Amino acid sequence: MSVREQETPPPILSHKHYGAASTFKPENLLREARRQKSLPEVAVPEICILDPDGDMVRYLRKAGLGERHPGWACYHTDLYVFREGGHEYGILGCVVGASFAVLVAEELFASGCRFLVSMTSSGQILPVRTPPYFIVIERALRDEGTSYHYLPPSEYSEASPRLTQMAREAMTAAGIPIQSGATGTTDAPFRETEEAIEAARDAGILAVEMEAAGLYAFARARNCAVLCFAHVTNQMGLIEGDFEKGLSDGAGESLKVIALAAASWRAKGSGNEFP
């Protein structure tokens, strides 16, 4: 390898111009999708949920509680709407990985969303308790690609301190045991080597997941309200009987955690998340 090749940054770090506006905008994509699909322009609920595993969506549909949103124009996903405690929510299932999650997040905030909650299944790194349990993700190691399109290189994507504090307080008040701290976001879960896992343990990373670093970088770059939870459901298949989430694949408990966070957000109001 030449000296020139050694000094050349990889493409993911080149020509990003973080302060420049994007040429391709979600509003334009949605406009054309609505035209092609003959869909009405209908705002999405102000609180929306990303459900990467799809457990909550399947639970709601099986119970007859979720209806397809009439104006959601995304080419790749279906948005379902349900009501809980007198409030309306939007939810999308199987949005897996940082790049997909951020694509959908861009479209949601362009369509009327004001608070986005992600509830992702994750693998345990530090054995703080026996799965399943929940983590409020305060920061996420940027071991993925999407975040580098939104923010300059750094080790972690940081959450809004206001939102993570709000979530911790809401769970504590409701008597729900919850961890908070760092996770690691990966694009390649089947490349989690023992050496990588040990390094993550040494760094105090609680779990590994696939969305938070990208979502938090997007949130900071766009000053949007995004909160990520990790539902620690497994030890990456290292034991027999792994990946058990609880009753209804943990959907009821996950929705309860999200509803508490949403109630706290509505009570405290939206604000400048990254002053």
SVG drawing of the C-alpha trace seen along z (x, -y; Angstrom):
<svg xmlns="http://www.w3.org/2000/svg" viewBox="-60 -26 64 51">
<polyline fill="none" stroke="black" stroke-width="0.4" points="0.0,0.0 1.4,-3.4 1.7,-6.4 -0.9,-8.2 -3.4,-5.3 -2.7,-5.2 -3.4,-8.9 -6.6,-8.8 -9.7,-8.6 -12.2,-5.9 -15.2,-7.0 -17.5,-7.1 -15.5,-9.9 -14.9,-11.8 -16.9,-14.7 -19.6,-14.9 -19.9,-18.7 -22.0,-18.4 -23.3,-21.9 -24.6,-21.7 -28.2,-21.0 -29.1,-17.7 -30.1,-17.7 -32.4,-14.7 -35.2,-15.5 -37.7,-13.2 -40.5,-15.7 -39.9,-15.4 -39.8,-11.6 -43.1,-11.5 -44.7,-14.0 -43.9,-11.8 -44.9,-8.6 -48.3,-10.1 -48.7,-11.1 -47.9,-7.7 -50.1,-5.9 -52.9,-8.4 -52.7,-8.9 -54.1,-11.9 -51.7,-14.1 -52.5,-13.1 -50.2,-13.9 -48.8,-10.9 -49.4,-10.9 -47.1,-13.2 -45.7,-10.2 -44.4,-7.3 -42.6,-4.1 -40.0,-2.0 -40.4,1.7 -37.5,3.5 -38.5,7.0 -42.2,6.4 -43.5,8.0 -45.6,5.0 -47.1,4.5 -48.1,8.2 -49.5,8.0 -51.6,5.0 -52.9,6.3 -53.8,9.7 -55.8,7.9 -57.5,5.8 -56.0,2.6 -53.9,1.3 -55.1,-0.2 -53.1,-1.1 -52.4,-4.9 -54.3,-6.2 -51.6,-8.6 -48.3,-7.0 -46.4,-7.1 -43.1,-5.3 -42.1,-2.9 -40.7,-0.4 -42.9,-0.2 -46.5,-0.2 -47.4,-2.6 -50.1,-1.4 -52.1,-3.7 -53.4,-2.6 -54.8,-4.3 -53.6,-3.9 -54.8,-5.8 -56.8,-8.2 -53.8,-9.1 -52.9,-8.1 -49.6,-6.5 -48.0,-5.5 -45.9,-2.3 -43.8,-0.6 -42.5,2.9 -39.3,4.6 -37.3,1.4 -34.0,3.1 -30.6,1.4 -29.4,-2.2 -29.7,-3.1 -33.3,-1.8 -34.3,-3.3 -32.9,-6.8 -34.5,-6.7 -37.9,-6.1 -37.2,-8.7 -36.5,-11.3 -39.8,-10.5 -41.7,-10.5 -40.5,-13.9 -41.3,-15.2 -44.8,-13.9 -45.7,-15.4 -44.0,-13.2 -42.6,-15.2 -41.4,-12.4 -39.9,-9.1 -39.3,-6.2 -37.3,-3.1 -37.6,0.1 -35.0,2.5 -34.1,6.0 -30.5,6.3 -27.9,8.7 -26.4,8.6 -22.7,7.5 -22.4,6.6 -24.4,9.1 -26.1,6.6 -29.2,8.8 -30.9,11.7 -32.8,11.0 -35.3,9.8 -35.0,6.2 -34.9,2.7 -32.2,0.1 -32.6,-3.7 -29.8,-4.2 -27.9,-7.4 -25.2,-7.0 -24.3,-4.5 -20.9,-3.4 -20.8,-4.4 -19.8,-1.0 -22.1,-1.4 -22.1,-3.7 -25.2,-5.9 -24.1,-8.2 -21.1,-9.4 -23.3,-10.9 -24.9,-13.2 -22.1,-14.1 -18.3,-14.3 -16.4,-11.3 -16.6,-10.6 -16.7,-7.5 -20.4,-7.8 -23.7,-9.3 -25.3,-11.0 -28.9,-11.1 -30.8,-14.2 -30.1,-14.4 -33.5,-15.9 -35.2,-12.9 -33.2,-10.2 -33.7,-11.8 -37.4,-12.1 -37.5,-8.4 -35.6,-7.3 -37.8,-9.4 -41.0,-8.0 -39.9,-4.4 -38.7,-4.9 -42.0,-6.5 -43.9,-3.6 -41.7,-1.0 -40.3,0.5 -36.6,1.6 -34.6,0.2 -30.9,-0.2 -29.4,-3.3 -26.1,-3.7 -24.3,-2.9 -24.9,-0.4 -22.9,0.4 -24.6,0.1 -23.4,2.6 -24.2,3.2 -23.0,6.8 -24.3,8.8 -22.8,12.0 -19.4,10.4 -19.4,10.0 -16.2,11.7 -15.1,12.5 -12.4,9.9 -15.0,7.2 -17.3,8.3 -14.5,8.1 -13.5,4.6 -17.1,3.5 -17.3,4.9 -14.1,3.1 -15.7,-0.1 -18.8,0.4 -21.2,1.0 -24.3,2.8 -25.7,4.3 -25.3,4.5 -28.1,3.4 -28.4,2.1 -30.1,-1.4 -29.4,-3.8 -26.1,-5.4 -27.6,-6.3 -30.9,-7.5 -29.1,-9.7 -26.8,-11.2 -29.8,-12.0 -31.6,-13.5 -28.7,-15.8 -28.1,-16.9 -31.8,-17.7 -32.6,-18.7 -35.4,-16.1 -36.8,-14.3 -35.7,-10.7 -35.4,-8.3 -34.0,-4.8 -34.7,-1.8 -32.9,1.5 -34.9,4.5 -32.2,7.0 -33.6,10.3 -30.7,12.5 -27.0,13.5 -26.4,13.8 -27.4,17.4 -24.6,18.5 -27.0,20.4 -29.8,22.9 -33.3,21.3 -32.1,17.8 -34.1,15.1 -37.1,15.4 -38.9,12.1 -41.8,12.9 -45.5,12.9 -46.6,12.1 -42.9,11.7 -42.6,8.8 -45.0,6.6 -47.2,5.6 -44.3,4.7 -42.6,2.8 -45.8,0.8 -46.1,0.0 -42.6,-1.4 -43.2,-3.5 -46.5,-4.8 -44.8,-6.0 -42.1,-7.8 -44.7,-9.3 -46.8,-10.6 -43.8,-12.2 -42.9,-13.9 -46.4,-15.2 -46.4,-16.5 -43.0,-18.2 -43.5,-19.5 -41.1,-19.5 -38.1,-21.7 -34.7,-22.3 -33.2,-18.9 -29.6,-19.8 -29.0,-23.4"/>
</svg>
